């Protein structure tokens, strides 16, 4: 591994933060964002669950990585049926995570360290214990009767249509009070908000304004293309067989009518208008589904919608191949005159298995983790690093009796548990990893404890130090930070592309296989980064080069 810093006199341009156009660029363009799953980051009170005060305690570590912002997964009041994504009070802090004073202290400390703070917003649904739903379900004529998606049964008592829940079974649950079904794309405890209702739109915009006034710098918008449905409730068509395993009824449909309603674009524009009342706010939408690119483009087109979007392209991909990467990046590249926003990329998050467990054999993990991180940090757009990814953590195996994930429990054993990527962060190589003085809410494996932050801090050749170096290079080199992506090609296991900032370019070569590649011609350019021993003539197994080109 080569850790040579870029000399000041290289032809790669001024550092991104001091280059002539830096004042005209928003802070988030090219940013690296660190996702924190609060239950599993740091426990400050010994109850085995991470909390806001714990995050504040560890912010120096995050800042030292070289990221620009943190994204904190939900910490709002919740019964925790889906661990915070079932919100019972959008403007309240769940006691398991602390208090509003703890949150204010976190934001203040983050800002002192130069970190922006993004938080989740969940507008597609609430908890069934939210006060809005308690009112809505009472009868059909109360002030909030139309705040959720209610519908009469068919004549035979069956649900209104064939829509299916992500977590298994119909997307409809019967409610005896109203003698109607209510819709839920996820758990039955997560009733769907009726985003067609202007009062609902105003209510969620008021939530956004509440947190912006509290000092947050932006939002990650959960399942945003699930937030509006077809009001005619037409049946979804069947999905053709595509070779993928089907473990849920949800997998058997094209979600033509249950998500991606075009009317959601107008709500996005209203949200952007609220965010524009505050300086420097960043918005990034999570856009899922089998064909998400149309929504990603629509939600981020122009300067009056969201700043960025990401999907599950890499998060659920079974393999990281050169061809797949090239095809995925191409979907975000624009033709002349076309608009479509700024991409965000993630290889791991709280919903997806650890990439080193998906994409390589155990013996290749050390080398693969480096090339994977080098690829992520070379991509055009924003990059999201999930907590522990910088340590090369693997997917933990959680026995059935210790599962917490409702999706894994419902679909056992065919759905890989999300708990395996949510296990506590290993700060040190001790029984509880320095995460808690009590019993951690999920078990911690010896394999990941051996990758603890303290262990890697003491090893200058560790993935932790390598990640810091990559992030520093990305920030220092304009072409990598915010330049365009050109000439992306895949040739077998070899992926190549260039990043261009107008005055200088960086050519990037990646060998995404366990077999070495002898280059037909020596690669031209000054070596900015060599991964796993790569040189101008040869990319060893999982080798990579970043080359500066004048």
SULFENHU-V195555 format. One line per field, one symbol per residue. ss: DSSP state (h for helix, s for strand, l for the rest). psi: psi as a letter, one per 40 degrees, with the letter a starting at -180 (. if undefined). burial: + if it has 16 or more other ideal C-beta (glycine too) atoms within 10 Angstrom, else -. A space follows every 50 residues. Layout:
BEGIN
ss: ???
psi: ???
burial: ???
END
This chain:
BEGIN
ss: lllllllllllllllllllllhhhlllllllssssslhhhllllllllll lhhhhhhlhhhhhhhlllsssslllsslllllllllllsssssllllllh hhhhhhhhhhhhlllsssssssllslllllhhhhhhlllllllllllsls sllllllllllllslllllslssssllllssssllllllllssllllhhh hhhhhhhhhhhhhllllssssslhhhlllllllllllsllllllllllhh hhsllllllllllhhhhhhhhhhhhllllllsssssllllllhhhhhhhh lllllllssslllllllllllhhhhhhhhhlllllllllllsssssllsl lsllhhhhlllhhhhhhhhhhhhhhhhhlllsssssllhhhllllllllh hhlllhhhhhlllllllhhhhllllllllllllllllllllllllhhhhl llhhhhhlllllhhhhhhhhhhhhhhlhhhhhlssssssssllsssssss llllssssssslllllsslllllllssssssllllllssllllssssssl
psi: hhfhihidfifeiiideeideddehideheihhhhhhddedhheeeeehi iddddddedddddddeidiihhiheihiefdffdeghehdeihhddeaid ddddddddddddeehihiiihgediaieeiddddddedaeeidfdfeihi iiiideeiidaeiiidehiifhhhhddefiiiihdbieegihigedhddd dddddddddddddeeieaihhhfdeeehiheefiiiiihiheeiiheidd eeihfdeeifhdeddddddddddddeeihfhhhhhhhaidgeddddddee haeeaidiiiafdddeheigiddddddddddeiiiheiieahiihheiae eiihdeddeiiddeddddddddddddeeihaihhhhhedeefiihihhid eeidhdddddeheehhhedeeeiihhdigideeedieahidiihidddde eidddddeheeiddddddddddddddhddddeiihifhihgbehhiiihh edeiihhhhhhfiehihhhdihhiihhdhhhfeiaddhhahfiihhhhh.
burial: +----+-----+++++--+-------++++++++++++++++++---+++ +++++++++-+++-++++++++++++++++++++++++++--++-+++-- -++-+++-++----++++++++++++++++-++--++------+++++++ --------++++++++++-++++-+--+-++++++++++++++++++--+ +-+++-++--++---+++++++++++++++--+--+--+--------+-+ --+-+-+++++--+--++--++-++-----+++++++++--++-++++++ +---+++++++++++-+--+++-+++-++--+-------+++++++++++ ++++++++++---+++++++++++++++++++++++++++++++++-+-- --++++++--+---+++++++++++++-+--+++++---+++-++--++- +++-++-----++++++++++++++++++++++-+--+-+--++++++++ +--++++++++++--++-+---+-+--+++++-+-+-++++++++++++-
END
